[in-house]
Every structure is written in structure tokens, then in C-alpha cells.
């Protein structure tokens, strides 16, 4: 249950990390920024599709009776959120890209749990 709560906390912030990464990489690597924007629209939702966090939290509540909305993060999750926030605002495209490569790599395994 703790793992699910902590994953939900990260998911709540992820779309803003992507938006920040797009803004900070636009001048140096516009193609990479375009991918971050595409991913932001996918993660953060748009008119046709709800945000991933909304889908995740509503499915957990409906299917497993687990409410993750408003959960307070553990210290390690707070630290992770702060680090990814910092990395997403880097002026180095390599750092930004590496941060998101790592978070997406973990996300693939998380969805299989």
C-alpha cells in the first residue's frame, strides 16, 4: 500500500516536470522539447483524455478502494520529487534527458506490478 501511495505522489507531479523539461530544452534541442510537450499532453491530460494521475487515482479508488488523493509523501519520495524537479529545470539537455529516461524506465516496470 505504501508503494502505491508513493507512486501516486510522483505521478501527481510528473506532468509539470515534463512541461518544465520542455521549456528548458526548447532552445537547445527543439526536437526533444517537442517530445516532452507530447508526453506532457499525454500525462497531464487534455480535453479528450484525463491526466494519468486522475486515471490512476480513480481506478485505485474504484477497483481497490484505495484513496491516494491528498497523501503526504514519505521523506524519500519528497526527496525524489525535489531531485526530479531540479533535473527537469536543468539547462543541460543531457541531464534532462537522462532524468526522464530513468523515470520512464522505472515506470515501465511499475505498471507490470
N, C-alpha and C positions, 0 to 999 in steps of 0.2 A: 504494500500500500504506500509506503514512503517513496518508493521508486516512482510510482505513478504520479504522486503529488509533485515530486521534484521535476519530473519530465514535463508536467503541465506548467510549472513555473517558467521553465526555459521556453516552452512553446509560446507562452503569452508574450514574450519579448522578441522572439525571432524575427517577425516581420519588420520591426523597427531597426533591428540590426542590419537586415538586408537593404532597407531604404538608406541607411547611413552609409553602408558599403558602396552603394550605387553612387551616392553623392560624392564620396571621397575618391572614387576611381574614375569618374566621368572624364576628367581632363586628360589623364594619362593613358587609360585603356578603355575607350568608349564601348568596345565590344563586351568587355567584362561587365561594365556598368549596365549595359542593356540586359545581360543575363540576370544580374542582381535585381533589376527592375521587374523582369518577367517573374522571377521567383518571389519577389515581394508581393506582386499582384496575386500569385498563387497562394502564398502563405497568409497574406494579410486580408485576403478576400476582395471581392469586387461586387458589382451589382448582381451578377448572376450566381456567384459561388461564395458561400460564407467562409470566413477565415478558418484556417486549420485548427486554431485554438478553440474556436467556437464549436466546430465539428467534434473535436476530441473531447472537450468538456461535456458537451451534451450527450455524446454516446456513452461516456463513462457513467453519467448520472442515470440515463435511461436503461442501459443494459446491465450495469453492475452496481447501481445505487451508490456510486462513489462521487462525491461532490468535491471538485478541485478548485472551484472558483473561490478566490479570496484566501487561498492557502498561503501561509507565511513560510518562506524558504528556510531550509537548514543553512548553516553558515557556509558550507562548501558549495551549495547551489548559488547563494548570493555572490560568492567569490567568482564562480564560473560566469555568472551573468555579467558581473563587472569586467571581467577579463575579455569576454567576447565583445562587449560594448566598446571597450578600449581598442581592441584589434579592428573592429569594424570601422573605426574612425581614423585608422592609420592613413598616412599619406604614401605608404608603400603598397603598391598593388600586390606584391608577392606576399606580404603579411596578411592582407585582407583575404586574398585567395586561399592561402594556407589555412586560415582560421575557418573559413566556410567549407573547405574540403574536409577538414577534421570533423566539423559538426554534422555535415551531411553523411559522412562515413559512419558515424555513430548512429545517426537516425535510421539508417537502413537496417542495422542490427536490432535497434529498439522496436521497430514495427513488426519484427518477426517474433518478439517475445509473447 
